Amino acid sequence: MHNKEDSFSEYLKIESFFLLIKPEDNIYSNTSIRNSFFEELENLVKLGLKNIEISWSNNENWFDFVSDIKIKYPRINLGSASIVNKQSIEDSLKIGLNFSMMKFWDKDLFNYAQSKNYLLIPGINNLKDLKEAIDLNCNI
């Protein structure tokens, strides 16, 4: 009989799985919450988690928090989510993240990321946005 951890670990060997993390502001200021987060993350990484997306936040501590994850888990495919402006791309580039995911389609933001040779995955809500992304040779 397999337990849940074995099942999850087996699943991760077969399927791509992205964990989306949306940190609340208290994770930056509360050491206990932060330590608890890293303990949970350590358990998931031991089970085989390889892909993590962290929602970008216009909080000065976001950068340090995500940098810590990048340093502690250099083999994780780490990206940012909810990208809405050039600052969020610049933060992601400075940390050395592998990719980012847009919150919504923004042609200018996509072109900016391309000019930086950075993988920005479009957020598509409708067919008009999909067509524009395809016209820009966006890999969908």
N, CA, C and O of each residue as an XYZ file, in Angstrom:
560
protein
N       0.840     -1.184      0.000
C       0.000      0.000      0.000
C       0.887      1.249      0.000
O       1.742      1.418      0.869
N       0.668      2.116     -0.985
C       1.437      3.366     -1.073
C       0.823      4.419     -0.175
O      -0.398      4.504     -0.042
N       1.684      5.226      0.443
C       1.142      6.370      1.166
C       1.079      7.565      0.220
O       1.547      7.483     -0.916
N       0.505      8.670      0.680
C       0.319      9.841     -0.172
C       1.650     10.390     -0.686
O       1.749     10.814     -1.837
N       2.673     10.380      0.174
C       3.968     10.907     -0.242
C       4.560     10.077     -1.378
O       5.102     10.636     -2.332
N       4.463      8.748     -1.288
C       4.974      7.892     -2.360
C       4.216      8.142     -3.656
O       4.821      8.211     -4.726
N       2.914      8.276     -3.568
C       2.089      8.523     -4.745
C       2.460      9.844     -5.397
O       2.589      9.926     -6.618
N       2.632     10.878     -4.582
C       2.993     12.196     -5.109
C       4.369     12.149     -5.752
O       4.583     12.714     -6.825
N       5.294     11.476     -5.093
C       6.650     11.357     -5.615
C       6.661     10.618     -6.956
O       7.382     11.011     -7.873
N       5.872      9.561     -7.071
C       5.762      8.820     -8.343
C       5.140      9.695     -9.424
O       5.576      9.676    -10.575
N       4.125     10.457     -9.051
C       3.455     11.352     -9.989
C       4.445     12.373    -10.557
O       4.427     12.664    -11.753
N       5.307     12.913     -9.691
C       6.265     13.929    -10.119
C       7.293     13.374    -11.103
O       7.857     14.130    -11.894
N       7.540     12.076    -11.066
C       8.479     11.464    -12.013
C       7.878     11.379    -13.411
O       8.607     11.362    -14.403
N       6.552     11.326    -13.490
C       5.859     11.118    -14.760
C       5.382     12.440    -15.368
O       5.529     12.665    -16.570
N       4.816     13.302    -14.539
C       4.147     14.516    -15.009
C       4.905     15.780    -14.593
O       5.579     15.812    -13.563
N       4.775     16.823    -15.428
C       5.261     18.138    -15.023
C       4.233     18.743    -14.078
O       3.029     18.699    -14.332
N       4.717     19.291    -13.014
C       3.841     19.867    -11.998
C       4.460     21.188    -11.569
O       5.629     21.228    -11.185
N       3.692     22.267    -11.629
C       4.166     23.570    -11.184
C       3.442     23.954     -9.915
O       2.212     23.973     -9.872
N       4.201     24.260     -8.883
C       3.631     24.753     -7.642
C       3.603     26.270     -7.731
O       4.650     26.900     -7.878
N       2.421     26.863     -7.643
C       2.277     28.313     -7.643
C       2.186     28.782     -6.201
O       1.300     28.365     -5.456
N       3.105     29.646     -5.818
C       3.146     30.171     -4.456
C       2.751     31.647     -4.500
O       3.328     32.439     -5.245
N       1.764     31.996     -3.693
C       1.323     33.392     -3.584
C       1.576     33.844     -2.154
O       0.683     33.761     -1.310
N       2.780     34.320     -1.873
C       3.109     34.682     -0.490
C       2.300     35.868      0.017
O       2.069     36.836     -0.707
N       1.875     35.775      1.270
C       1.256     36.922      1.933
C       2.377     37.741      2.557
O       3.447     37.209      2.853
N       2.141     39.015      2.756
C       3.198     39.911      3.235
C       3.822     39.471      4.556
O       4.979     39.794      4.825
N       3.065     38.730      5.396
C       3.618     38.342      6.702
C       4.776     37.339      6.578
O       5.529     37.152      7.534
N       4.925     36.706      5.433
C       6.042     35.766      5.265
C       7.375     36.516      5.243
O       8.415     35.948      5.575
N       7.344     37.789      4.852
C       8.564     38.589      4.795
C       9.003     39.067      6.171
O      10.197     39.204      6.438
N       8.031     39.320      7.042
C       8.359     39.932      8.329
C       8.360     38.941      9.493
O       8.980     39.207     10.523
N       7.677     37.808      9.347
C       7.550     36.865     10.445
C       8.492     35.671     10.224
O       8.250     34.833      9.356
N       9.545     35.606     11.006
C      10.565     34.563     10.854
C       9.987     33.169     11.022
O      10.381     32.241     10.316
N       9.062     33.021     11.947
C       8.453     31.722     12.210
C       7.672     31.230     10.983
O       7.798     30.069     10.593
N       6.877     32.102     10.382
C       6.113     31.728      9.183
C       7.066     31.404      8.036
O       6.853     30.447      7.292
N       8.102     32.198      7.904
C       9.096     31.990      6.838
C       9.800     30.643      7.018
O       9.962     29.893      6.056
N      10.218     30.337      8.247
C      10.894     29.058      8.513
C       9.965     27.883      8.235
O      10.385     26.865      7.685
N       8.711     28.030      8.615
C       7.719     26.992      8.362
C       7.553     26.772      6.856
O       7.452     25.635      6.396
N       7.525     27.856      6.104
C       7.434     27.762      4.641
C       8.607     26.963      4.083
O       8.414     26.062      3.268
N       9.825     27.291      4.521
C      11.006     26.603      3.996
C      11.044     25.123      4.402
O      11.561     24.292      3.655
N      10.503     24.790      5.573
C      10.406     23.378      5.967
C       9.465     22.620      5.031
O       9.776     21.516      4.583
N       8.308     23.227      4.741
C       7.346     22.601      3.822
C       7.942     22.464      2.423
O       7.788     21.430      1.773
N       8.616     23.504      1.972
C       9.229     23.474      0.644
C      10.297     22.382      0.572
O      10.404     21.672     -0.428
N      11.074     22.257      1.626
C      12.110     21.213      1.685
C      11.485     19.831      1.524
O      12.018     18.986      0.804
N      10.359     19.599      2.190
C       9.677     18.308      2.074
C       9.221     18.048      0.645
O       9.364     16.934      0.140
N       8.675     19.066     -0.006
C       8.209     18.908     -1.391
C       9.371     18.652     -2.351
O       9.259     17.842     -3.271
N      10.482     19.346     -2.131
C      11.658     19.150     -2.978
C      12.202     17.725     -2.801
O      12.613     17.089     -3.771
N      12.202     17.235     -1.572
C      12.647     15.852     -1.320
C      11.766     14.841     -2.032
O      12.233     13.779     -2.443
N      10.469     15.180     -2.178
C       9.539     14.293     -2.883
C       9.709     14.362     -4.397
O       9.177     13.525     -5.127
N      10.455     15.366     -4.866
C      10.713     15.455     -6.302
C      10.171     16.682     -6.997
O      10.214     16.747     -8.226
N       9.656     17.667     -6.259
C       9.163     18.893     -6.880
C      10.299     19.587     -7.623
O      11.382     19.793     -7.075
N      10.034     19.945     -8.889
C      11.086     20.553     -9.705
C      10.732     21.939    -10.236
O      11.622     22.669    -10.671
N       9.447     22.319    -10.212
C       8.997     23.568    -10.821
C       8.189     24.418     -9.844
O       7.196     23.965     -9.276
N       8.638     25.658     -9.661
C       7.946     26.568     -8.756
C       7.774     27.928     -9.433
O       8.695     28.458    -10.053
N       6.564     28.474     -9.293
C       6.263     29.838     -9.705
C       5.893     30.619     -8.466
O       5.109     30.144     -7.645
N       6.446     31.811     -8.318
C       6.123     32.646     -7.173
C       5.550     33.960     -7.681
O       6.175     34.652     -8.484
N       4.358     34.298     -7.207
C       3.728     35.545     -7.631
C       4.613     36.726     -7.286
O       5.072     36.880     -6.155
N       4.841     37.560     -8.301
C       5.623     38.769     -8.079
C       4.832     39.723     -7.201
O       3.608     39.815     -7.300
N       5.545     40.423     -6.351
C       4.914     41.400     -5.480
C       5.765     42.662     -5.462
O       6.993     42.595     -5.412
N       5.109     43.796     -5.504
C       5.826     45.059     -5.433
C       6.129     45.362     -3.965
O       5.738     46.397     -3.425
N       6.833     44.433     -3.350
C       7.211     44.528     -1.939
C       8.731     44.406     -1.911
O       9.289     43.480     -2.501
N       9.390     45.310     -1.246
C      10.858     45.315     -1.264
C      11.456     43.997     -0.755
O      12.593     43.662     -1.087
N      10.700     43.262      0.041
C      11.210     41.996      0.574
C      10.993     40.810     -0.359
O      11.571     39.745     -0.142
N      10.171     40.976     -1.393
C       9.929     39.881     -2.355
C      11.246     39.431     -2.978
O      11.518     38.235     -3.083
N      12.042     40.380     -3.380
C      13.309     40.087     -4.049
C      14.197     39.190     -3.176
O      14.721     38.184     -3.654
N      14.364     39.550     -1.903
C      15.207     38.763     -0.991
C      14.626     37.380     -0.747
O      15.360     36.394     -0.688
N      13.309     37.306     -0.605
C      12.637     36.035     -0.359
C      12.856     35.066     -1.520
O      13.221     33.909     -1.310
N      12.630     35.544     -2.743
C      12.791     34.682     -3.916
C      14.269     34.365     -4.147
O      14.607     33.260     -4.570
N      15.141     35.318     -3.873
C      16.584     35.059     -3.970
C      16.996     33.933     -3.026
O      17.809     33.083     -3.388
N      16.434     33.926     -1.813
C      16.727     32.856     -0.853
C      16.329     31.494     -1.416
O      17.069     30.519     -1.283
N      15.164     31.435     -2.040
C      14.719     30.162     -2.628
C      15.676     29.738     -3.733
O      16.040     28.565     -3.826
N      16.085     30.685     -4.571
C      16.997     30.395     -5.687
C      18.333     29.870     -5.154
O      18.907     28.941     -5.721
N      18.818     30.457     -4.081
C      20.106     30.042     -3.496
C      19.983     28.665     -2.840
O      20.851     27.811     -3.022
N      18.907     28.448     -2.078
C      18.739     27.180     -1.369
C      18.418     26.014     -2.300
O      18.752     24.868     -2.001
N      17.767     26.308     -3.430
C      17.347     25.252     -4.362
C      17.756     25.608     -5.791
O      16.901     25.897     -6.629
N      19.050     25.588     -6.068
C      19.515     26.007     -7.404
C      19.032     25.100     -8.539
O      19.023     25.522     -9.695
N      18.631     23.864     -8.232
C      18.207     22.945     -9.283
C      16.720     23.067     -9.617
O      16.245     22.485    -10.592
N      15.992     23.827     -8.800
C      14.557     24.033     -9.048
C      14.392     24.955    -10.257
O      15.109     25.944    -10.404
N      13.439     24.612    -11.114
C      13.051     25.482    -12.220
C      12.152     26.557    -11.617
O      10.958     26.339    -11.413
N      12.740     27.718    -11.335
C      12.065     28.758    -10.567
C      11.667     29.934    -11.452
O      12.485     30.471    -12.199
N      10.405     30.322    -11.358
C       9.914     31.451    -12.140
C       9.005     32.333    -11.318
O       8.618     32.000    -10.197
N       8.674     33.471    -11.910
C       7.757     34.394    -11.242
C       6.432     34.420    -11.996
O       6.381     34.194    -13.205
N       5.376     34.699    -11.263
C       4.033     34.744    -11.836
C       3.438     36.132    -11.619
O       3.985     36.953    -10.882
N       2.314     36.373    -12.275
C       1.594     37.643    -12.125
C       2.451     38.841    -12.530
O       2.427     39.888    -11.883
N       3.202     38.666    -13.606
C       4.063     39.733    -14.111
C       3.197     40.789    -14.788
O       2.395     40.471    -15.666
N       3.362     42.050    -14.376
C       2.495     43.115    -14.878
C       3.247     44.341    -15.403
O       2.644     45.217    -16.024
N       4.575     44.408    -15.153
C       5.316     45.600    -15.577
C       6.803     45.280    -15.770
O       7.259     44.173    -15.483
N       7.538     46.268    -16.258
C       8.972     46.070    -16.524
C       9.749     45.796    -15.241
O      10.705     45.020    -15.249
N       9.345     46.429    -14.136
C      10.031     46.208    -12.854
C       9.977     44.736    -12.455
O      10.965     44.187    -11.967
N       8.836     44.102    -12.658
C       8.710     42.691    -12.286
C       9.620     41.816    -13.150
O      10.143     40.809    -12.671
N       9.812     42.187    -14.409
C      10.748     41.451    -15.269
C      12.186     41.708    -14.821
O      12.996     40.785    -14.744
N      12.490     42.967    -14.529
C      13.849     43.305    -14.077
C      14.201     42.563    -12.785
O      15.311     42.048    -12.647
N      13.260     42.509    -11.842
C      13.497     41.768    -10.592
C      13.784     40.301    -10.903
O      14.712     39.711    -10.349
N      12.988     39.724    -11.786
C      13.143     38.309    -12.145
C      14.495     38.058    -12.817
O      15.147     37.046    -12.559
N      14.901     38.978    -13.670
C      16.210     38.853    -14.339
C      17.355     38.950    -13.335
O      18.307     38.172    -13.401
N      17.267     39.904    -12.405
C      18.336     40.100    -11.411
C      18.530     38.855    -10.550
O      19.656     38.499    -10.204
N      17.426     38.198    -10.207
C      17.509     36.989     -9.379
C      18.043     35.816    -10.204
O      18.635     34.882     -9.663
N      17.826     35.876    -11.516
C      18.256     34.773    -12.379
C      17.189     33.712    -12.537
O      17.496     32.528    -12.674
N      15.919     34.140    -12.519
C      14.831     33.183    -12.672
C      14.802     32.633    -14.098
O      15.298     33.268    -15.028
N      14.214     31.444    -14.257
C      14.196     30.768    -15.548
C      13.098     31.271    -16.480
O      13.230     31.190    -17.702
N      12.024     31.785    -15.908
C      10.881     32.203    -16.717
C       9.953     33.061    -15.860
O      10.098     33.149    -14.641
N       9.000     33.688    -16.542
C       7.931     34.409    -15.842
C       6.633     34.170    -16.590
O       6.625     33.828    -17.772
N       5.537     34.358    -15.868
C       4.199     34.193    -16.434
C       3.446     35.504    -16.258
O       3.340     36.035    -15.152
N       2.919     36.023    -17.383
C       2.150     37.270    -17.330
C       0.835     37.061    -16.577
O       0.271     35.967    -16.583
N       0.362     38.116    -15.937
C      -0.956     38.072    -15.306
C      -2.025     38.168    -16.392
O      -3.058     37.502    -16.314
N      -1.775     38.994    -17.400
C      -2.669     39.154    -18.542
C      -1.809     39.523    -19.743
O      -0.652     39.913    -19.581
N      -2.355     39.404    -20.932
C      -1.592     39.668    -22.155
C      -1.258     41.154    -22.260
O      -2.123     42.018    -22.117
N       0.020     41.423    -22.514
C       0.502     42.786    -22.711
C       1.602     42.719    -23.761
O       2.717     42.277    -23.484
N       1.277     43.161    -24.961
C       2.205     43.069    -26.095
C       3.523     43.794    -25.806
O       4.597     43.268    -26.099
N       3.444     44.990    -25.236
C       4.659     45.767    -24.960
C       5.553     45.064    -23.941
O       6.777     45.068    -24.070
N       4.940     44.468    -22.942
C       5.694     43.733    -21.929
C       6.347     42.492    -22.536
O       7.493     42.166    -22.228
N       5.602     41.811    -23.398
C       6.151     40.641    -24.083
C       7.363     41.037    -24.924
O       8.394     40.367    -24.886
N       7.237     42.129    -25.685
C       8.349     42.603    -26.514
C       9.542     43.017    -25.662
O      10.688     42.789    -26.049
N       9.283     43.621    -24.508
C      10.358     44.016    -23.594
C      11.122     42.785    -23.113
O      12.353     42.774    -23.103
N      10.385     41.751    -22.717
C      11.035     40.512    -22.260
C      11.852     39.896    -23.394
O      12.962     39.413    -23.168
N      11.311     39.910    -24.605
C      12.050     39.360    -25.748
C      13.334     40.140    -25.985
O      14.366     39.551    -26.307
N      13.281     41.462    -25.827
C      14.478     42.285    -26.034
C      15.558     41.944    -25.008
O      16.743     42.180    -25.245
N      15.144     41.391    -23.872
C      16.075     40.970    -22.813
C      16.425     39.484    -22.942
O      17.154     38.934    -22.117
N      15.894     38.844    -23.991
C      16.096     37.409    -24.215
C      15.603     36.593    -23.011
O      16.269     35.662    -22.558
N      14.433     36.964    -22.512
C      13.875     36.349    -21.306
C      12.540     35.687    -21.644
O      11.719     36.259    -22.360
N      12.334     34.487    -21.129
C      11.109     33.740    -21.392
C       9.961     34.287    -20.547
O       9.943     34.144    -19.325
N       9.003     34.917    -21.229
C       7.804     35.432    -20.585
C       6.614     34.731    -21.217
O       6.340     34.900    -22.405
N       5.910     33.945    -20.419
C       4.773     33.166    -20.903
C       3.537     34.051    -20.839
O       3.241     34.636    -19.797
N       2.813     34.151    -21.955
C       1.685     35.079    -21.972
C       0.500     34.602    -21.154
O       0.231     33.405    -21.047
N      -0.199     35.567    -20.583
C      -1.494     35.299    -19.954
C      -2.553     35.635    -20.990
O      -2.704     36.794    -21.377
N      -3.274     34.641    -21.430
C      -4.253     34.821    -22.513
C      -5.662     34.625    -21.957
O      -5.962     33.603    -21.340
N      -6.526     35.625    -22.187
C      -7.904     35.548    -21.696
C      -8.927     35.426    -22.808
O     -10.068     35.039    -22.558
N      -8.532     35.756    -24.046
C      -9.515     35.752    -25.128
C      -8.834     35.470    -26.467
O      -7.606     35.461    -26.555
N      -9.626     35.244    -27.491
C      -9.089     34.878    -28.807
C      -8.317     36.019    -29.457
O      -7.347     35.772    -30.174
N      -8.723     37.253    -29.222
C      -8.006     38.407    -29.778
C      -6.563     38.422    -29.257
O      -5.620     38.599    -30.028
N      -6.402     38.232    -27.931
C      -5.056     38.189    -27.342
C      -4.263     37.005    -27.868
O      -3.065     37.119    -28.123
N      -4.930     35.870    -28.030
C      -4.265     34.676    -28.556
C      -3.741     34.938    -29.962
O      -2.602     34.594    -30.277
N      -4.566     35.542    -30.802
C      -4.149     35.838    -32.174
C      -2.957     36.794    -32.179
O      -2.004     36.587    -32.931
N      -3.000     37.835    -31.349
C      -1.893     38.791    -31.298
C      -0.610     38.114    -30.840
O       0.460     38.380    -31.388
N      -0.706     37.238    -29.837
C       0.467     36.519    -29.347
C       1.044     35.618    -30.433
O       2.262     35.548    -30.597
N       0.184     34.933    -31.171
C       0.654     34.070    -32.258
C       1.317     34.907    -33.347
O       2.356     34.524    -33.884
N       0.710     36.058    -33.673
C       1.289     36.956    -34.686
C       2.678     37.450    -34.298
O       3.487     37.782    -35.164
N       2.952     37.497    -33.004
C       4.272     37.930    -32.518
C       5.235     36.744    -32.354
O       6.290     36.870    -31.733
N       4.856     35.595    -32.920
C       5.657     34.361    -32.834
C       5.882     33.911    -31.403
O       6.927     33.351    -31.070
N       4.905     34.159    -30.575
C       4.951     33.699    -29.200
C       4.708     32.193    -29.180
O       3.740     31.711    -29.770
N       5.569     31.460    -28.515
C       5.371     30.018    -28.405
C       4.268     29.747    -27.405
O       4.431     29.992    -26.210
N       3.155     29.244    -27.887
C       2.006     29.006    -27.022
C       1.903     27.522    -26.737
O       0.999     27.092    -26.022
